[in-house]
């Protein structure tokens, strides 16, 4: 499991993902104390061999 970080402030969000997760179009607001920016979680689909 991997944690999601805010791309603007680096705050480690209270979200986890598995290594096989694929995502796009999911917007979340940063929980950082001084950030609060909205960003999209993009996890590209990888070719599994």
C-alpha positions, -999 to +999 in steps of 0.1 A: +000+000+000+012+035-009+001+069+005-010+098-017+009+131-013-003+166-022+017+177-053+017+213-041+028+211-004+039+175+000+014+167+028+008+130+031-029+125+027-050+101+047-055+080+015-038+048+005-037+029-028-026-005-039+001-010-065-024-023-090-048+008-087-058+028-118-074+062-114-082+094-132-108+121-127-108+119-089-104+153-073-095+158-037-089+188-014-056+188+004-059+184+042-026+203+048-028+231+074-019+259+050-026+244+016-063+234+010-058+232-028-078+208-050-058+184-071-066+154-093-053+119-085-039+104-116-026+068-115-019+056-151-027+022-163+004+001-166+010-029-188+012-060-166+036-087-180 
